C-alpha cells in the first residue's frame, strides 16, 4: 500500500482571508464555519495565518487603565486613559494583518503524513497550510494526522 500524503488527509480548499479583513470579521468567519485557522492570502500568495490563538492574544493585549489612590479616592491616571483609549481603538479596528502569524510554516501537498506530523510537533503548531506550486490548496491539522494514523479519515 502506498504511503499516504498530506493531500490525502488535508482539508482541501480552505477558507482564506485577505490581510485587510477585520479581526472581528475573521472571528465571525471562524465561528460560522467552525474552523480554527484562516490562511491569509494577498494577491494569491500566502503571507500569514490567523488562528483562534491569535484572536485570543489580541483580546488579552488590552491593558486596563491605572488608578491612583489619593486622599481616600481613586483617580484615573490620565496618560493611562489616553493609552487605553488608543489600545481600544486599535483592537476594535485591527485587521488580520495586525494579528496574523507572518510567514507561517507550510508543507507541500505531496509530502508524507509522517513529515507533517514531524513538523507539527517540532514547530509546536496545530495546523499547516498546504501548498502546491506556491498556491494554498489545503490545510492539515494535528487532528487530521491522528485520524489518518487510526484509519478514521472522514
Backbone as CSV, one residue per row, in Angstrom:
resi,resn,N_x,N_y,N_z,CA_x,CA_y,CA_z,C_x,C_y,C_z
1,UNK,0.838,-1.179,0.000,0.000,0.000,0.000,0.888,1.248,0.000
2,UNK,0.530,2.225,-0.825,1.328,3.438,-0.948,1.208,4.291,0.315
3,UNK,2.267,5.004,0.608,2.288,5.887,1.770,1.329,7.053,1.539
4,UNK,0.549,7.372,2.572,-0.376,8.500,2.451,0.408,9.807,2.387
5,UNK,-0.125,10.736,1.605,0.470,12.068,1.531,-0.437,13.061,2.239
6,UNK,0.072,14.244,2.418,-0.702,15.307,3.040,-1.984,15.556,2.239
7,UNK,-1.895,15.476,0.922,-3.068,15.699,0.071,-4.205,14.731,0.428
8,UNK,-3.861,13.521,0.861,-4.866,12.506,1.208,-5.632,12.840,2.480
9,UNK,-5.035,13.589,3.378,-5.660,13.818,4.692,-6.039,15.272,4.956
10,UNK,-5.583,16.190,4.114,-5.825,17.625,4.361,-7.286,17.988,4.117
11,UNK,-7.668,19.130,4.647,-8.935,19.756,4.292,-8.632,20.585,3.051
12,UNK,-9.242,20.188,1.929,-8.970,20.866,0.664,-9.731,22.185,0.578
13,UNK,-9.217,23.079,-0.255,-9.846,24.381,-0.492,-10.264,25.085,0.792
14,UNK,-9.316,25.367,1.672,-9.683,26.003,2.942,-10.183,27.424,2.719
15,UNK,-10.943,27.899,3.688,-11.392,29.288,3.677,-10.152,30.141,3.900
16,UNK,-9.921,31.111,3.023,-8.789,32.020,3.178,-9.325,33.439,3.303
17,UNK,-8.513,34.315,3.872,-8.911,35.719,4.032,-7.778,36.613,3.541
18,UNK,-8.133,37.858,3.297,-7.144,38.857,2.929,-6.618,39.554,4.171
19,UNK,-5.478,40.197,4.058,-4.854,40.842,5.221,-5.639,42.037,5.757
20,UNK,-6.535,42.602,4.955,-7.280,43.779,5.394,-8.611,43.455,6.066
21,UNK,-8.967,42.169,6.130,-10.199,41.797,6.829,-10.053,42.197,8.291
22,UNK,-11.149,42.616,8.906,-11.086,42.995,10.320,-10.941,41.751,11.189
23,UNK,-10.379,41.958,12.354,-10.246,40.871,13.316,-11.637,40.340,13.673
24,UNK,-12.587,41.245,13.834,-13.955,40.841,14.155,-14.536,39.979,13.038
25,UNK,-14.298,40.375,11.798,-14.781,39.601,10.655,-14.171,38.207,10.627
26,UNK,-12.880,38.122,10.902,-12.196,36.826,10.930,-12.757,35.953,12.051
27,UNK,-13.015,36.548,13.197,-13.561,35.794,14.328,-14.938,35.236,13.976
28,UNK,-15.772,36.064,13.370,-17.109,35.605,12.961,-17.013,34.475,11.941
29,UNK,-16.101,34.606,11.001,-15.912,33.584,9.974,-15.487,32.251,10.600
30,UNK,-14.567,32.311,11.559,-14.126,31.089,12.234,-15.277,30.425,12.979
31,UNK,-16.075,31.228,13.655,-17.208,30.685,14.413,-18.254,30.113,13.456
32,UNK,-18.611,30.871,12.437,-19.638,30.433,11.484,-19.251,29.159,10.757
33,UNK,-17.977,29.045,10.386,-17.506,27.877,9.621,-16.945,26.775,10.510
34,UNK,-16.885,27.047,11.822,-16.350,26.080,12.793,-14.934,25.637,12.428
35,UNK,-14.088,26.629,12.211,-12.685,26.373,11.882,-11.794,27.148,12.842
36,UNK,-10.571,26.671,13.014,-9.678,27.272,13.989,-8.562,28.112,13.408
37,UNK,-8.484,28.170,12.068,-7.410,28.945,11.448,-7.808,29.360,10.041
38,UNK,-7.264,30.492,9.637,-7.512,31.020,8.302,-6.190,31.404,7.656
39,UNK,-5.814,30.747,6.564,-4.641,31.215,5.831,-4.914,32.634,5.312
40,UNK,-3.898,33.487,5.356,-4.028,34.870,4.887,-3.297,34.968,3.552
41,UNK,-4.054,35.343,2.528,-3.529,35.371,1.171,-3.623,36.792,0.615
42,UNK,-2.550,37.230,-0.028,-2.530,38.538,-0.672,-2.052,38.331,-2.106
43,UNK,-2.894,38.694,-3.058,-2.590,38.523,-4.481,-2.192,37.079,-4.792
44,UNK,-2.936,36.132,-4.209,-2.718,34.723,-4.480,-1.556,34.080,-3.742
45,UNK,-0.839,34.864,-2.945,0.343,34.355,-2.238,0.075,34.309,-0.739
46,UNK,0.443,33.185,-0.102,0.283,33.040,1.342,1.247,33.983,2.052
47,UNK,0.687,34.834,2.921,1.552,35.761,3.670,1.460,35.546,5.171
48,UNK,0.487,34.733,5.607,0.336,34.512,7.037,-0.780,33.535,7.335
49,UNK,-1.000,33.342,8.615,-2.124,32.529,9.085,-2.632,33.187,10.360
50,UNK,-3.944,33.238,10.497,-4.534,33.774,11.719,-5.305,32.627,12.371
51,UNK,-5.041,32.426,13.661,-5.640,31.315,14.386,-6.496,31.833,15.536
52,UNK,-7.254,30.920,16.125,-8.030,31.283,17.311,-7.101,31.856,18.378
53,UNK,-5.929,31.271,18.505,-4.963,31.756,19.495,-4.537,33.186,19.240
54,UNK,-4.370,33.545,17.960,-4.013,34.933,17.626,-5.123,35.884,18.045
55,UNK,-6.369,35.470,17.860,-7.501,36.327,18.217,-7.623,36.453,19.726
56,UNK,-7.351,35.366,20.435,-7.394,35.417,21.896,-6.293,36.342,22.409
57,UNK,-5.100,36.239,21.833,-3.993,37.108,22.251,-4.326,38.565,21.965
58,UNK,-5.011,38.840,20.865,-5.415,40.209,20.545,-6.297,40.751,21.664
59,UNK,-7.194,39.912,22.160,-8.114,40.321,23.203,-7.373,40.571,24.518
60,UNK,-6.357,39.768,24.803,-5.608,39.857,26.051,-4.689,41.075,26.084
61,UNK,-4.281,41.570,24.924,-3.316,42.670,24.863,-3.829,43.961,25.489
62,UNK,-5.141,44.126,25.578,-5.676,45.347,26.170,-5.317,45.426,27.647
63,UNK,-4.744,46.551,28.040,-4.423,46.763,29.443,-5.419,47.773,29.994
64,UNK,-5.981,47.457,31.125,-6.977,48.353,31.694,-6.305,49.555,32.344
65,UNK,-7.030,50.663,32.438,-6.442,51.900,32.976,-5.909,51.724,34.392
66,UNK,-4.930,52.537,34.702,-4.322,52.535,36.021,-5.016,53.592,36.882
67,UNK,-5.308,53.221,38.110,-5.942,54.147,39.046,-4.950,54.499,40.153
68,UNK,-5.025,55.731,40.613,-4.203,56.162,41.743,-5.108,56.328,42.959
69,UNK,-4.646,55.855,44.101,-5.382,56.042,45.340,-4.815,57.294,45.996
70,UNK,-5.647,58.317,46.083,-5.165,59.593,46.586,-6.255,60.233,47.441
71,UNK,-5.928,60.570,48.700,-6.869,61.215,49.609,-8.196,60.460,49.691
72,UNK,-8.110,59.166,49.948,-9.279,58.298,50.098,-10.178,58.236,48.861
73,UNK,-9.627,58.548,47.700,-10.399,58.437,46.458,-9.549,57.788,45.384
74,UNK,-10.173,57.448,44.297,-9.456,56.857,43.170,-9.457,57.834,42.008
75,UNK,-8.303,58.054,41.449,-8.176,58.969,40.320,-7.591,58.180,39.153
76,UNK,-8.222,58.337,38.016,-7.717,57.685,36.813,-6.486,58.435,36.359
77,UNK,-5.403,57.725,36.198,-4.156,58.352,35.775,-4.286,58.726,34.298
78,UNK,-4.287,60.028,33.965,-4.589,60.488,32.607,-3.774,59.851,31.470
79,UNK,-2.445,59.718,31.580,-1.733,59.098,30.461,-2.235,57.672,30.184
80,UNK,-2.638,56.977,31.252,-3.172,55.630,31.072,-4.492,55.671,30.316
81,UNK,-5.293,56.698,30.574,-6.573,56.829,29.885,-6.347,56.953,28.391
82,UNK,-5.448,57.811,28.008,-5.171,58.019,26.582,-4.643,56.736,25.950
83,UNK,-3.746,56.048,26.650,-3.191,54.812,26.107,-4.271,53.745,25.995
84,UNK,-5.143,53.657,27.014,-6.215,52.673,26.985,-7.159,52.951,25.811
85,UNK,-7.525,54.208,25.624,-8.406,54.554,24.502,-7.753,54.209,23.173
86,UNK,-6.473,54.467,23.059,-5.736,54.156,21.842,-5.713,52.647,21.593
87,UNK,-5.439,51.882,22.652,-5.412,50.421,22.541,-6.787,49.880,22.172
88,UNK,-7.834,50.457,22.777,-9.190,50.012,22.498,-9.547,50.267,21.032
89,UNK,-9.212,51.447,20.527,-9.479,51.767,19.118,-8.732,50.810,18.191
90,UNK,-7.481,50.515,18.532,-6.688,49.592,17.710,-7.300,48.201,17.706
91,UNK,-7.735,47.754,18.871,-8.291,46.397,18.975,-9.566,46.269,18.154
92,UNK,-10.416,47.279,18.230,-11.685,47.228,17.504,-11.455,47.325,15.996
93,UNK,-10.510,48.140,15.583,-10.281,48.372,14.161,-9.186,47.478,13.582
94,UNK,-8.597,46.631,14.402,-7.464,45.828,13.959,-7.826,44.979,12.749
95,UNK,-6.855,44.834,11.879,-7.047,43.969,10.722,-6.284,42.672,10.962
96,UNK,-6.605,41.690,10.153,-5.939,40.399,10.237,-4.422,40.576,10.136
97,UNK,-3.983,41.516,9.307,-2.553,41.789,9.136,-1.870,42.089,10.479
98,UNK,-2.607,42.736,11.390,-2.044,43.141,12.677,-1.847,41.986,13.653
99,UNK,-2.603,40.905,13.483,-2.552,39.824,14.473,-2.067,38.485,13.907
100,UNK,-1.953,38.381,12.592,-1.583,37.096,11.982,-0.141,36.719,12.286
101,UNK,0.131,35.436,12.157,1.497,34.936,12.203,2.032,35.047,10.787
102,UNK,3.089,35.827,10.622,3.662,36.035,9.285,4.538,34.855,8.888
103,UNK,4.628,34.641,7.574,5.469,33.563,7.033,5.273,32.257,7.801
104,UNK,4.052,31.725,7.787,3.794,30.505,8.553,4.544,29.298,7.998
105,UNK,4.724,28.321,8.844,5.332,27.060,8.429,4.322,26.369,7.529
106,UNK,4.765,25.901,6.382,3.876,25.255,5.419,4.409,23.879,5.080
107,UNK,3.605,23.141,4.338,4.023,21.826,3.869,3.494,21.624,2.454
108,UNK,4.214,20.860,1.675,3.803,20.569,0.300,2.724,19.494,0.306
109,UNK,1.822,19.578,-0.657,0.716,18.626,-0.757,1.208,17.196,-0.936
110,UNK,2.372,17.020,-1.576,2.866,15.661,-1.823,3.818,15.152,-0.731
111,UNK,3.958,15.913,0.356,4.790,15.460,1.481,4.099,14.301,2.187
112,UNK,4.866,13.523,2.914,4.288,12.382,3.635,3.570,12.861,4.890
113,UNK,2.632,12.047,5.342,1.933,12.331,6.593,2.933,12.362,7.747
114,UNK,3.940,11.502,7.675,4.985,11.478,8.704,5.713,12.822,8.763
115,UNK,6.001,13.402,7.589,6.652,14.722,7.552,5.757,15.782,8.198
116,UNK,4.460,15.710,7.919,3.518,16.666,8.508,3.504,16.514,10.023
117,UNK,3.437,15.269,10.499,3.420,15.019,11.946,4.678,15.573,12.599
118,UNK,5.811,15.354,11.960,7.095,15.837,12.491,7.096,17.362,12.588
119,UNK,6.657,18.028,11.524,6.620,19.496,11.532,5.681,20.028,12.611
120,UNK,4.506,19.441,12.712,3.528,19.890,13.694,4.086,19.798,15.110
121,UNK,4.773,18.706,15.391,5.321,18.504,16.741,6.565,19.362,16.971
122,UNK,7.511,19.316,16.034,8.768,20.049,16.224,8.569,21.557,16.281
123,UNK,7.642,22.067,15.488,7.421,23.517,15.455,6.318,23.962,16.407
124,UNK,5.698,22.993,17.103,4.654,23.275,18.081,3.531,24.140,17.500
125,UNK,3.002,23.682,16.365,1.849,24.345,15.747,0.730,23.314,15.605
126,UNK,-0.487,23.794,15.467,-1.637,22.897,15.362,-2.070,22.648,13.934
127,UNK,-1.702,23.574,13.032,-2.136,23.474,11.641,-1.036,23.949,10.708
128,UNK,-1.035,23.363,9.508,-0.085,23.772,8.478,-0.839,24.070,7.188
129,UNK,-0.659,25.252,6.617,-1.199,25.476,5.280,-0.480,24.540,4.306
130,UNK,-1.226,23.990,3.363,-0.672,23.060,2.383,-0.554,23.789,1.052
131,UNK,0.657,23.747,0.485,0.921,24.451,-0.771,1.165,23.471,-1.910
132,UNK,0.743,23.896,-3.087,1.039,23.163,-4.315,1.368,24.228,-5.354
133,UNK,2.614,24.271,-5.764,3.027,25.300,-6.710,2.900,26.704,-6.156
134,UNK,3.095,26.861,-4.851,3.020,28.182,-4.224,1.604,28.631,-3.905
135,UNK,0.610,27.828,-4.255,-0.797,28.174,-4.037,-1.339,27.368,-2.856
136,UNK,-2.155,27.997,-2.019,-2.767,27.298,-0.886,-3.857,26.369,-1.428
137,UNK,-3.674,25.073,-1.202,-4.654,24.089,-1.685,-5.343,23.352,-0.537
138,UNK,-4.845,23.555,0.680,-5.443,22.867,1.815,-4.841,23.308,3.121
139,UNK,-5.319,22.681,4.162,-4.767,22.900,5.491,-4.796,21.549,6.194
140,UNK,-3.736,21.230,6.915,-3.662,19.959,7.620,-3.438,20.244,9.098
141,UNK,-4.181,19.533,9.936,-4.108,19.761,11.384,-3.603,18.519,12.100
142,UNK,-3.301,18.696,13.375,-2.906,17.557,14.190,-4.017,16.506,14.188
143,UNK,-5.264,16.963,14.234,-6.397,16.037,14.225,-6.425,15.204,12.943
144,UNK,-6.119,15.838,11.805,-6.082,15.103,10.529,-5.038,13.994,10.589
145,UNK,-3.889,14.308,11.145,-2.805,13.326,11.240,-3.220,12.173,12.145
146,UNK,-3.800,12.490,13.302,-4.225,11.444,14.221,-5.287,10.557,13.556
147,UNK,-6.271,11.167,12.895,-7.308,10.377,12.201,-6.684,9.441,11.172
148,UNK,-5.663,9.927,10.451,-5.038,9.088,9.427,-4.288,7.915,10.064
149,UNK,-3.735,8.154,11.251,-2.993,7.097,11.932,-3.901,5.969,12.415
150,UNK,-5.117,6.314,12.791,-6.042,5.286,13.277,-6.990,4.819,12.177
151,UNK,-6.791,5.331,10.965,-7.586,4.877,9.828,-9.019,5.350,9.829
152,UNK,-9.261,6.491,10.494,-10.634,7.017,10.561,-10.778,8.305,9.769
153,UNK,-10.223,8.320,8.587,-10.336,9.522,7.755,-11.785,9.733,7.396
154,UNK,-12.149,11.006,7.393,-13.530,11.349,7.046,-13.618,11.779,5.613
